[in-house]
Amino acid sequence: MYLVENVANYNPIASVYNSFAKERELEILVLENLILQNLTPGAHILDIGCANGRTVSQLSSRGYQTTGIDISEELLRIAQTNSPESKFILGDIRELELQPTYDAVVSIDVFGHILNLEELTNVFQKVYAALHNNGIFAFTTPVADEIWDKTSPSDFERFNKIDASDKYVYFERYYIYNQEERIREVKFTGFELINAVWQRSDSDMLVKDYLASEIKSALANAGFRDIAQYDSKDFGDDSPVIFVCRKL
């Protein structure tokens, strides 16, 4: 996942994150219905914020060339194990200069880590530059229209998540950081059983929820066309919104 200015870091919780961040049905359905049917066999796909490599692994197993970018060294180390056929780049998409190499770019719940619209537009411009002509850009992200308009401030702490296994325990908690700017604080706590002793790791980060109209405007300003928005409920999920567009 990408760091924001406050340097939220997935490295301390990478192994715990990997144990629970498995493929979600939403990701598979989005890939199959909105992207893959429009690509030729063996197309080259870039995953921005590839984390533990779960998406590139899915794509690689279907015969596509795959490259993942992430800023977390520990998550990339795990990703290389999970998807050894894929290529990986360590870096921040905000700083990278990419050549028009890819037929498609995908990203799962990453762009909320970018905290201002100008920077988000700049990232979309970098994605645009990385795509071949007629390339597809598809990503999921929560939007403020679905969260802030329908959720009272007191409800945010209900957006908590816990997973547990014999070796790992994972907590995810949400808090309001700046209501006017629609920024949430997310606190992660992980426990890993090492040599019969539970080891704790923590990480905090900020997440901004953009309006759908802001995202579409940023995409258009970056040069994208055929911008479409899909409700994740159509794919059996109830959180992120899906955006798909093209470089024409």
GIMOBEL-V626050 format. One record per residue. N is the residue number from 1. OMEGA is omega in degrees with one decimal (NA if undefined). Layout:
n,omega
N,OMEGA
N,OMEGA
This chain:
n,omega
1,-175.6
2,177.8
3,171.8
4,-174.0
5,-179.7
6,174.9
7,170.0
8,-166.5
9,175.7
10,-176.2
11,-176.4
12,-175.6
13,-172.1
14,-176.3
15,177.9
16,177.7
17,-178.6
18,-176.4
19,-177.4
20,-178.2
21,179.2
22,179.1
23,174.9
24,-179.4
25,179.9
26,-178.5
27,-178.5
28,-179.1
29,177.8
30,180.0
31,-174.9
32,-170.6
33,-174.1
34,-174.6
35,-168.3
36,-179.2
37,179.4
38,-178.8
39,175.6
40,177.3
41,178.4
42,179.1
43,-177.8
44,-175.3
45,177.1
46,175.6
47,179.7
48,-175.2
49,-170.3
50,177.0
51,-175.8
52,173.7
53,-175.3
54,-178.8
55,179.1
56,176.4
57,177.1
58,-177.2
59,179.9
60,-179.7
61,178.7
62,172.8
63,179.7
64,169.3
65,-173.8
66,174.4
67,177.6
68,175.3
69,173.2
70,-179.1
71,-178.8
72,178.1
73,-176.8
74,178.3
75,177.6
76,176.4
77,177.3
78,-179.8
79,179.5
80,175.2
81,-178.2
82,-177.8
83,-174.1
84,-179.7
85,-175.8
86,171.9
87,-179.0
88,179.2
89,174.9
90,179.4
91,-179.9
92,-176.6
93,179.5
94,-176.1
95,-174.2
96,173.0
97,-174.4
98,177.1
99,178.9
100,-171.5
101,-164.4
102,176.2
103,178.2
104,173.3
105,178.2
106,177.0
107,-176.7
108,172.6
109,-177.7
110,-165.9
111,172.7
112,177.6
113,176.5
114,-162.5
115,175.7
116,-171.1
117,179.1
118,179.3
119,177.3
120,177.7
121,177.8
122,177.3
123,177.8
124,176.3
125,177.3
126,176.0
127,178.9
128,-179.7
129,-177.2
130,-175.2
131,165.8
132,172.5
133,-176.4
134,177.9
135,-176.1
136,173.8
137,-178.5
138,-179.9
139,174.0
140,176.6
141,170.8
142,176.8
143,-176.0
144,-179.6
145,-176.8
146,-173.3
147,-172.6
148,-178.8
149,-174.0
150,-175.1
151,176.4
152,-179.7
153,-178.0
154,-178.7
155,-171.7
156,-178.8
157,172.5
158,179.6
159,-178.7
160,-177.2
161,174.8
162,173.9
163,-179.0
164,173.4
165,-179.3
166,-174.2
167,-174.1
168,169.2
169,-172.9
170,177.1
171,176.2
172,-175.7
173,-177.4
174,177.2
175,173.3
176,177.1
177,178.3
178,-174.4
179,-178.9
180,-179.6
181,-179.9
182,179.6
183,177.0
184,170.4
185,179.0
186,178.8
187,178.0
188,172.8
189,179.7
190,173.8
191,178.3
192,180.0
193,-178.8
194,-179.8
195,175.4
196,178.7
197,178.1
198,178.7
199,-177.4
200,172.6
201,-176.8
202,174.2
203,177.6
204,175.3
205,176.6
206,179.3
207,178.0
208,176.9
209,179.4
210,169.1
211,177.9
212,179.6
213,177.6
214,179.8
215,179.4
216,178.6
217,178.7
218,177.5
219,-179.9
220,179.2
221,177.0
222,177.6
223,-176.8
224,178.2
225,-177.0
226,-176.8
227,-178.6
228,177.9
229,-179.2
230,175.9
231,-179.0
232,177.4
233,177.2
234,-178.4
235,174.2
236,178.5
237,-175.2
238,-178.8
239,-172.8
240,172.8
241,-176.6
242,175.5
243,177.8
244,178.9
245,-176.6
246,166.8
247,-177.0
248,NA
